[in-house]
Every structure is written in C-alpha cells, then in structure tokens.
C-alpha cells in the first residue's frame, strides 16, 4: 500500500502489495476489507502497522497448514484417525475401519463340524438316509466338505452318495464295496449359497437292505463327518 501519511483508503477493493516481494499477499485483500470495516475511513498511517501485523500472523498460519492439515490428494494421516464404520455388506469405495474388517472376518470365519454318533441303517433301497449333518442356517455362502464310510453285510453293494441341503445337491457320487462286510469311503465337497436346510451327506444302498453308514469302524468315532465354512 502506498500514499501520504493521512491518505484515505480509496475503496474496499484496494490490494496490498508486499513491498518485499512485489506481489499481492494471498490474504491481504480480505484483511483490508476487515480493517476498513473496523476503522471506517481510516488512514494509511493508523491502519498500516495493524494490517502488517495481521498479515504476518495470517501468513504464518497459512504456512503452517501444510503441517497441520492432511492434503486432499494421497493424505498421510498420523496419530489415531477414525472414520464411520460401513455396513457389513458394503462393497463401495468407502474407507474401511478396523471394526469393518473385524466384522467381515467374523462373518466369514464361521465353521461347523458334525460326525455321526451311531451307525445309520440303509434298509430301504429306494430311499436316501441322512448321515452327518450341520445346522448352519439359511444365510451366507458356504463351502462344505465331508466323507462317509459305508459297508454292506450281504455282499458287494453300490451306494449313491450326495452332499446337499435337503433341496439342492451340491455334489454326488457312486461307490461300491467289493464283498460282504467290505468297507468303502465316499468324499464330497462344494459351495452353496443360501442353503435351504442343514447341509448333510445322505446315502442310498441300491443293492440290498443291509447297508450301513458307519460312525466308528476305526475306533476314532469320526468315520462319517461333514464340515462347513462360511465364505461370504
């Protein structure tokens, strides 16, 4: 700003030019308006020192912004920044908090295992009989895996085996024993979304009425077992 000692501010649009750099201070324009409002028809000599003090203070504050506030692009946050936690099923571009990650992990970390506690008689060749089964509920997507051990006291026999939820078949197979009292194992696995009922292994002996799903032929009581893991 220039002029005689008692020169009036010409108008509110006066721009103060930094005498050291010759350029307009980025906050001087607003400050000048403020000073004009405070002093009315002030003079250059009475307002210039205060203006310079205000400019110096605000210039220092602006210089500190780079260390006080994170930039809009690629900010590097320090301390313990927080944010709202999105919903568990949120798949948007919102920031994920540690709570969101923990909730998602717990949601998909559910696992269940069940084993037969007694032999299951396969005494009707037209029917499937349920072996090991888990009550996982009807929500979510599940990976299921299991095995059954089978025998038939009458002789060689064929068994149909399916992994399912009581409505939809996840996987199926057919196995055979080689003779009376022989053993055979069938393993199945697959994925199902929104299961209609308990995920289970069911067996049909299509040869005789003397077949069994075994629970303890090995002495470990885990001969026929199914496990499920929630994956979504």
C-alpha positions as CSV (number, residue, x, y, z in Angstrom):
1,X,0.0,0.0,0.0
2,X,1.3,3.5,-0.8
3,X,0.3,7.1,-0.3
4,X,0.8,10.0,2.1
5,X,0.6,9.6,5.8
6,X,-3.1,10.6,6.0
7,X,-4.3,9.3,2.7
8,X,-7.7,7.7,2.8
9,X,-8.2,4.1,1.6
10,X,-9.6,4.7,-1.9
11,X,-12.1,1.8,-1.8
12,X,-12.6,-1.7,-0.4
13,X,-11.0,-3.2,-3.4
14,X,-7.5,-1.9,-2.6
15,X,-4.9,-4.6,-2.9
16,X,-2.0,-4.5,-0.5
17,X,1.3,-5.3,-2.3
18,X,4.1,-6.8,-0.3
19,X,7.0,-4.4,-0.6
20,X,9.5,-7.2,-0.1
21,X,8.2,-9.4,-3.0
22,X,6.2,-7.0,-5.1
23,X,3.3,-9.4,-5.2
24,X,-0.1,-9.4,-3.6
25,X,-0.3,-11.3,-0.3
26,X,-3.0,-14.0,-0.7
27,X,-4.8,-13.0,2.5
28,X,-4.3,-9.2,2.4
29,X,-7.4,-8.4,0.3
30,X,-9.7,-10.0,2.8
31,X,-7.8,-8.4,5.7
32,X,-8.0,-5.0,4.1
33,X,-11.8,-5.3,3.9
34,X,-11.9,-6.3,7.5
35,X,-9.8,-3.4,8.6
36,X,-11.8,-0.9,6.6
37,X,-14.9,-2.2,8.4
38,X,-13.2,-1.8,11.8
39,X,-11.8,1.7,11.2
40,X,-14.2,3.3,8.8
41,X,-12.4,5.9,6.8
42,X,-9.1,5.1,8.3
43,X,-5.8,6.5,7.3
44,X,-2.8,4.7,5.9
45,X,-0.6,5.7,8.9
46,X,-3.1,4.5,11.5
47,X,-4.0,1.2,9.9
48,X,-0.9,0.0,8.1
49,X,1.0,-1.3,11.2
50,X,-2.0,-3.3,12.4
51,X,-2.6,-4.5,8.9
52,X,1.0,-5.7,8.6
53,X,0.8,-7.4,12.0
54,X,-2.4,-9.2,10.9
55,X,-0.9,-10.2,7.6
56,X,2.2,-11.6,9.3
57,X,0.1,-13.6,11.7
58,X,-2.1,-15.0,8.9
59,X,0.8,-15.7,6.6
60,X,2.4,-17.8,9.3
61,X,-0.9,-19.6,9.8
62,X,-1.1,-20.4,6.1
63,X,2.4,-21.6,6.1
64,X,1.6,-24.0,8.9
65,X,-1.3,-25.5,7.0
66,X,1.0,-28.0,5.2
67,X,2.0,-29.5,8.6
68,X,-1.3,-29.1,10.3
69,X,-3.8,-30.5,7.8
70,X,-3.6,-33.5,5.5
71,X,-3.6,-32.8,1.8
72,X,-6.7,-33.8,-0.2
73,X,-4.6,-36.0,-2.6
74,X,-2.9,-39.1,-1.1
75,X,-3.0,-37.9,2.5
76,X,-0.7,-39.4,5.1
77,X,-2.5,-39.4,8.4
78,X,-0.8,-39.7,11.7
79,X,-2.0,-40.4,15.3
80,X,-5.2,-42.4,15.6
81,X,-7.6,-41.2,12.8
82,X,-11.1,-42.5,12.9
83,X,-14.0,-42.9,10.4
84,X,-17.5,-44.2,10.4
85,X,-17.8,-48.0,10.1
86,X,-19.6,-49.1,6.9
87,X,-22.2,-51.8,7.0
88,X,-21.0,-55.4,6.9
89,X,-22.1,-56.0,3.3
90,X,-20.8,-52.7,2.0
91,X,-18.7,-53.1,-1.2
92,X,-18.3,-49.4,-2.1
93,X,-15.3,-47.2,-2.2
94,X,-15.8,-46.0,1.4
95,X,-12.9,-46.2,3.9
96,X,-12.8,-49.5,5.8
97,X,-12.2,-49.2,9.6
98,X,-10.7,-51.9,11.8
99,X,-14.2,-52.6,13.1
100,X,-15.4,-53.2,9.5
101,X,-12.5,-55.6,8.9
102,X,-13.2,-57.5,12.1
103,X,-16.9,-57.8,11.4
104,X,-16.2,-59.1,7.9
105,X,-13.7,-61.6,9.3
106,X,-16.1,-62.9,12.0
107,X,-18.9,-63.0,9.4
108,X,-16.9,-65.3,7.1
109,X,-15.0,-67.2,9.8
110,X,-18.0,-69.4,10.9
111,X,-17.2,-73.1,10.7
112,X,-19.1,-76.1,11.9
113,X,-18.3,-79.8,12.0
114,X,-20.5,-82.8,12.8
115,X,-19.9,-86.5,13.0
116,X,-22.2,-89.5,13.3
117,X,-22.6,-90.8,16.8
118,X,-24.3,-94.2,15.7
119,X,-24.4,-96.3,12.6
120,X,-27.2,-95.4,10.2
121,X,-29.1,-98.5,8.7
122,X,-29.7,-98.3,4.9
123,X,-32.7,-100.6,5.0
124,X,-34.7,-99.4,2.0
125,X,-33.1,-99.4,-1.4
126,X,-35.5,-96.7,-2.7
127,X,-34.6,-94.1,-0.1
128,X,-31.7,-91.9,0.9
129,X,-30.8,-91.9,4.6
130,X,-29.1,-88.9,6.2
131,X,-25.6,-89.3,7.6
132,X,-23.7,-86.4,9.3
133,X,-25.4,-83.0,9.2
134,X,-24.7,-79.5,10.3
135,X,-27.3,-76.7,11.2
136,X,-25.5,-73.7,9.6
137,X,-28.7,-71.6,9.0
138,X,-30.0,-70.3,5.7
139,X,-27.9,-67.2,5.1
140,X,-24.5,-66.8,3.5
141,X,-22.4,-68.8,1.1
142,X,-20.8,-72.0,2.5
143,X,-18.1,-74.3,1.5
144,X,-19.0,-77.9,2.5
145,X,-16.8,-80.9,2.7
146,X,-17.4,-84.4,4.1
147,X,-16.9,-88.1,3.9
148,X,-18.9,-91.2,4.8
149,X,-17.7,-94.8,5.5
150,X,-20.0,-97.5,4.1
151,X,-20.5,-101.2,4.4
152,X,-23.0,-103.9,3.4
153,X,-23.2,-107.2,5.3
154,X,-24.8,-109.1,2.3
155,X,-22.1,-108.8,-0.3
156,X,-20.8,-106.4,-2.9
157,X,-23.0,-103.3,-3.0
158,X,-23.4,-100.0,-4.7
159,X,-24.1,-96.8,-2.8
160,X,-25.3,-93.4,-4.1
161,X,-24.0,-90.6,-2.0
162,X,-24.9,-86.9,-2.2
163,X,-23.9,-83.7,-0.4
164,X,-26.9,-81.4,-0.2
165,X,-29.1,-79.1,1.9
166,X,-32.3,-81.2,1.6
167,X,-33.3,-79.4,-1.6
168,X,-30.3,-78.7,-3.8
169,X,-27.5,-81.1,-4.5
170,X,-24.0,-79.7,-4.0
171,X,-22.1,-82.8,-5.2
172,X,-22.8,-86.5,-5.7
173,X,-21.0,-89.8,-6.5
174,X,-21.4,-93.6,-6.5
175,X,-19.1,-96.1,-4.8
176,X,-19.0,-99.9,-4.4
177,X,-17.9,-102.4,-1.8
178,X,-16.0,-105.5,-3.1
179,X,-17.7,-108.1,-1.0
180,X,-19.7,-108.8,2.2
181,X,-18.5,-106.8,5.1
182,X,-16.2,-104.7,3.0
183,X,-15.7,-101.0,3.5
184,X,-15.7,-98.1,1.1
185,X,-15.4,-94.4,1.7
186,X,-17.0,-91.5,-0.3
187,X,-15.8,-87.9,-0.1
188,X,-17.6,-84.9,-1.5
189,X,-17.2,-81.1,-1.3
190,X,-18.7,-78.0,-2.9
191,X,-20.1,-74.5,-2.4
192,X,-23.7,-73.5,-1.8
193,X,-25.3,-70.0,-1.3
194,X,-28.4,-69.6,0.9
195,X,-28.8,-73.2,1.9
196,X,-32.5,-74.3,2.3
197,X,-31.7,-76.6,5.3
198,X,-29.0,-78.4,7.1
199,X,-26.0,-79.3,4.9
200,X,-25.6,-83.1,5.1
201,X,-24.3,-86.3,3.5
202,X,-27.0,-88.7,2.5
203,X,-26.6,-92.3,1.2
204,X,-28.8,-94.8,-0.6
205,X,-27.8,-98.5,-0.8
206,X,-29.2,-99.5,-4.2
207,X,-28.1,-103.2,-3.9
208,X,-29.5,-104.6,-0.7
209,X,-31.3,-103.6,2.5
210,X,-28.3,-104.5,4.7
211,X,-26.0,-101.5,4.2
212,X,-24.8,-99.1,6.9
213,X,-23.2,-95.7,7.2
214,X,-20.5,-96.3,9.9
215,X,-19.5,-94.0,12.7
216,X,-16.8,-95.9,14.4
217,X,-15.2,-98.6,12.3
218,X,-11.8,-97.1,13.0
219,X,-12.3,-96.6,16.8
220,X,-11.9,-92.8,16.3
221,X,-15.7,-92.1,16.1
222,X,-15.1,-89.8,13.1
223,X,-15.6,-92.2,10.2
224,X,-18.5,-90.2,8.8
225,X,-18.1,-86.4,9.2
226,X,-19.1,-83.2,7.4
227,X,-17.7,-79.7,7.9
228,X,-18.9,-76.3,6.6
229,X,-17.1,-73.0,6.3
230,X,-18.9,-69.7,5.6
231,X,-17.0,-67.9,2.8
232,X,-19.4,-64.9,2.2
